[in-house]
Amino acid sequence: MNDYKALKTFLLAAEKRNFAQVARELDMTPAAVTRAIAALEDDLGVQLFVRTTRQVSLTTDGAVFAAQIQPAVEALENARKDVRNAHKADEGRLRISAPTWFGKAVLPPILSGFRELYPKMGFEISLSDGLVNIVDDDYDLAIRISSAPSDKFTIWRKIRIVPRILVAAPGSRFTEMDHPSQLTPDDCLAYSGESRRENWVLSDGASTITVAAGRAFSANSGEVLADMAANGAGVAMLPGFNIAEHLQTGRLVHVLRGWSPPDLWLTLYYPPYQALPPRIASFSRFFEEQVPAFMVMLD
């Protein structure tokens, strides 16, 4: 792999235009970087860089060569990573996307427990209540609380159901309603990843009704919707974890008890791997084992 190392050194030098910085990033000496570039130039029979006392810059030949080899070197690097990690379930780094509330309240103890078992594992956690593009954004997996998955291009692992209920402020006119048809679009506080309107599908077991929501207010945060409902702004449709504290303190009450929306799912989803890499599979198993301890928080 000496040729690969030389090409990787050259590409980084082409990007940084500074041999000393390349040496630091690759854990080499500046002299070793200079020798590697010089050997590559000798092998190719062309000058790749123009060197001055202040900086280095690509020659025309160097720029053409960098553009041509970049895809091949990246493909080789990805192949090397895949082979190295193929049989490692206890080492590596996981880049995970998770909902904001879940990432703050539930994920930390699960990550801590996993790292106790696998201290060589590292994590990069990104919190967002919107759906991410797991492939384009380069995540290893994502945790989501959402409707039943319909994406055919990713792999889904359903962990458990997350029920939702309708809530409003105690003493508000909404507590006197007995049928969803009494709600207007202005009454319904919509949850939307893009802060838009939505339609609520509610069922009493025998019949189903669709109610427009979000004409007056929508947000991409369950916490904001819970606070708005508690302040008397309308009815919110939320999972238990967003409203547990409000229900316990009496700031919110369950309304239209006979009517229920479709349940959400706590789900893991992944890029379209042919098979889950071992480190991702081991974390997924651990996650699924640990989540039941937090089920009360999700209901």
C-alpha positions in Angstrom: 0.0 0.0 0.0 3.0 2.3 -0.3 1.7 3.7 -3.6 -1.7 4.4 -2.0 0.0 6.2 0.9 1.9 8.4 -1.5 -1.2 9.2 -3.5 -3.1 10.0 -0.3 -0.2 12.3 0.8 -0.2 14.0 -2.6 -4.0 14.7 -2.5 -3.8 16.1 1.0 -0.9 18.3 -0.1 -2.9 19.4 -3.1 -5.8 20.4 -0.8 -3.8 22.0 2.0 -0.9 23.6 -0.1 1.2 23.2 3.0 3.6 20.2 3.6 3.9 21.0 7.3 0.2 20.8 7.8 0.0 17.5 5.8 2.8 16.1 8.0 0.7 16.9 11.2 -2.5 15.4 9.8 -0.8 12.2 8.6 1.5 11.9 11.6 4.6 12.2 9.4 7.6 14.4 9.4 7.8 17.3 6.9 10.9 15.7 5.4 9.0 12.5 4.9 6.2 14.3 3.1 8.7 16.1 0.9 10.4 12.8 0.1 7.1 11.1 -0.7 6.1 13.9 -3.1 9.5 13.9 -4.7 9.4 10.2 -5.2 6.0 10.4 -6.9 7.3 13.2 -9.2 10.3 11.0 -10.1 8.0 8.1 -10.8 5.6 10.2 -13.0 8.4 12.2 -14.6 6.6 15.5 -14.1 6.6 18.3 -11.5 3.5 18.2 -9.4 4.1 21.3 -7.2 5.8 24.7 -7.4 7.6 25.2 -4.1 8.5 28.6 -2.7 9.7 29.6 0.8 6.1 30.6 1.7 3.9 28.0 0.1 3.4 25.3 -2.5 1.0 25.3 -5.3 0.0 22.7 -7.9 1.4 22.8 -11.4 -1.0 22.2 -14.3 0.1 18.6 -14.5 -0.4 18.3 -10.7 -3.9 19.7 -10.9 -4.9 17.3 -13.7 -3.4 14.3 -11.9 -5.2 15.2 -8.6 -8.6 15.5 -10.4 -8.1 12.1 -12.1 -7.0 10.1 -9.1 -9.3 11.6 -6.5 -12.3 9.2 -7.2 -10.0 6.2 -7.3 -8.3 7.0 -4.0 -11.6 7.7 -2.3 -13.0 4.4 -3.5 -9.9 2.6 -2.2 -10.2 4.3 1.1 -13.8 3.3 1.5 -12.9 -0.3 0.6 -10.1 -0.3 3.2 -12.5 1.0 5.8 -15.1 -1.7 5.0 -12.5 -4.5 5.2 -11.0 -3.2 8.4 -14.4 -2.9 10.1 -16.0 -6.1 8.6 -15.3 -8.2 11.7 -15.1 -5.5 14.4 -18.2 -5.1 16.6 -16.4 -3.3 19.4 -14.3 -0.7 17.8 -14.9 2.3 15.5 -17.1 5.4 15.4 -20.9 5.7 14.9 -22.5 8.9 13.5 -26.1 8.9 14.8 -29.0 11.3 14.1 -31.7 11.4 16.9 -34.8 13.5 17.8 -34.0 16.4 20.1 -35.9 15.3 23.2 -34.9 11.6 22.8 -31.3 12.6 22.3 -31.3 14.6 25.5 -33.4 12.4 27.8 -33.0 8.8 26.7 -29.9 8.4 24.5 -27.1 9.5 27.0 -27.5 6.6 29.4 -27.8 4.1 26.5 -24.6 5.4 25.0 -22.8 5.4 28.3 -23.9 1.8 28.9 -22.7 0.8 25.4 -19.3 2.4 25.9 -18.8 0.6 29.2 -19.1 -2.6 27.2 -17.1 -1.3 24.2 -14.7 1.4 25.4 -13.1 1.7 22.0 -16.3 2.9 20.4 -16.8 6.6 19.6 -19.9 8.5 18.7 -20.9 11.6 16.8 -24.5 12.6 17.8 -26.7 15.1 15.8 -30.0 16.1 17.3 -32.9 17.2 15.0 -36.6 16.8 14.9 -36.7 16.7 11.1 -36.1 13.7 8.9 -32.5 13.6 7.7 -31.2 12.2 4.4 -29.2 9.5 6.0 -27.2 8.7 2.9 -26.3 12.3 1.8 -25.7 13.4 5.3 -23.4 10.4 5.9 -25.0 9.0 9.1 -24.4 5.4 10.1 -27.9 5.2 11.6 -30.8 7.4 12.7 -33.3 7.1 15.6 -36.7 8.4 14.7 -40.1 8.7 16.3 -42.5 9.0 13.4 -45.2 7.4 11.4 -44.8 3.9 10.1 -41.9 3.9 7.6 -42.6 4.0 3.9 -39.2 4.7 2.5 -38.1 1.9 0.2 -34.5 3.0 -0.1 -33.4 2.6 3.5 -33.5 -0.2 6.0 -35.9 0.2 8.9 -36.0 -1.6 12.3 -39.1 -1.0 14.3 -38.4 -1.0 18.0 -41.8 -0.2 19.6 -45.0 1.7 19.3 -45.3 5.2 20.6 -49.0 6.2 21.3 -50.3 9.8 21.0 -53.2 11.6 22.6 -55.1 14.9 22.2 -54.4 17.4 25.0 -55.5 20.9 25.9 -55.5 23.3 28.9 -57.8 22.4 31.8 -60.8 24.6 32.0 -60.6 25.5 28.3 -63.6 25.1 26.0 -61.8 22.1 24.4 -62.4 20.0 27.5 -66.1 20.1 26.9 -65.9 18.7 23.3 -67.1 15.2 22.7 -66.5 14.9 18.9 -63.6 15.9 16.7 -66.0 17.6 14.3 -66.3 20.4 16.9 -62.7 21.3 16.2 -61.8 24.0 13.7 -58.4 24.2 11.8 -57.6 27.2 14.1 -58.1 25.0 17.2 -55.6 22.4 16.2 -51.9 23.0 16.8 -50.0 21.1 14.1 -46.7 19.3 14.3 -44.7 19.7 11.1 -41.1 19.2 10.3 -41.3 22.2 8.0 -43.8 24.2 10.1 -46.7 23.5 7.8 -50.3 22.4 8.2 -51.2 18.7 8.6 -54.3 16.5 8.7 -55.2 14.6 11.8 -56.8 11.2 11.3 -58.8 10.2 14.4 -60.7 7.0 15.1 -63.1 5.9 17.8 -62.8 2.3 16.7 -66.0 2.3 14.6 -65.5 5.4 12.5 -62.7 7.7 11.3 -62.6 11.5 10.8 -60.0 13.7 9.3 -59.4 17.1 10.9 -57.3 19.9 9.3 -54.7 21.3 11.7 -52.2 24.1 11.7 -54.1 27.0 10.1 -53.3 29.2 13.0 -50.2 27.6 14.4 -47.7 24.9 13.6 -44.2 24.0 14.9 -41.5 21.4 14.5 -41.1 21.0 18.2 -43.4 18.9 20.5 -42.2 20.9 23.5 -43.4 24.2 21.9 -46.8 22.6 21.0 -47.2 21.3 24.5 -46.5 24.8 26.0 -48.9 26.4 23.5 -51.7 24.0 24.4 -51.0 24.5 28.1 -51.4 28.2 27.6 -54.8 27.7 26.1 -53.9 28.2 22.4 -55.6 25.1 21.2 -55.5 21.3 21.1 -52.2 19.4 20.5 -51.7 15.8 19.3 -48.6 14.6 21.0 -46.8 11.4 22.3 -46.6 10.9 26.0 -42.9 11.9 26.4 -43.7 15.5 25.2 -46.5 16.0 27.7 -45.7 13.8 30.7 -44.7 16.6 32.9 -47.6 18.8 31.8 -50.1 16.0 32.6 -48.5 15.3 36.0 -48.6 19.0 37.0 -52.2 19.5 35.6 -51.2 22.0 33.0 -52.6 19.7 30.3 -55.5 17.2 30.3 -56.4 14.5 27.9 -59.4 15.6 25.7 -61.6 13.7 23.3 -60.7 10.5 25.1 -62.7 8.2 22.8 -60.7 9.3 19.7 -57.2 8.2 18.9 -54.7 9.1 16.1 -52.5 6.4 14.5 -49.6 5.4 16.7 -46.0 6.5 16.0 -43.0 4.2 15.9 -39.7 4.4 17.6 -37.5 3.2 14.7 -33.9 2.7 13.8 -33.1 3.3 10.2 -29.9 2.8 8.2 -28.4 3.4 4.8 -29.1 0.6 2.3 -26.4 -1.7 3.5 -26.3 -5.2 2.1 -25.7 -6.3 5.7 -25.3 -4.2 8.8 -21.7 -3.5 9.7 -20.9 -5.4 13.0 -20.4 -2.2 15.1 -23.8 -0.9 13.9 -25.5 -4.3 14.5 -24.1 -4.5 18.0 -25.2 -1.0 18.9 -28.7 -1.7 17.5 -29.1 -4.9 19.6 -28.0 -3.0 22.7 -30.3 -0.1 21.9 -33.3 -2.5 21.5 -32.4 -4.2 24.8 -32.1 -1.0 26.8 -35.0 1.0 25.5 -37.7 -0.9 27.5 -36.3 0.6 30.6 -37.5 4.0 29.3 -40.8 2.8 27.9 -42.8 4.8 30.5 -41.2 8.0 29.2 -42.3 7.1 25.7 -46.0 6.4 26.6 
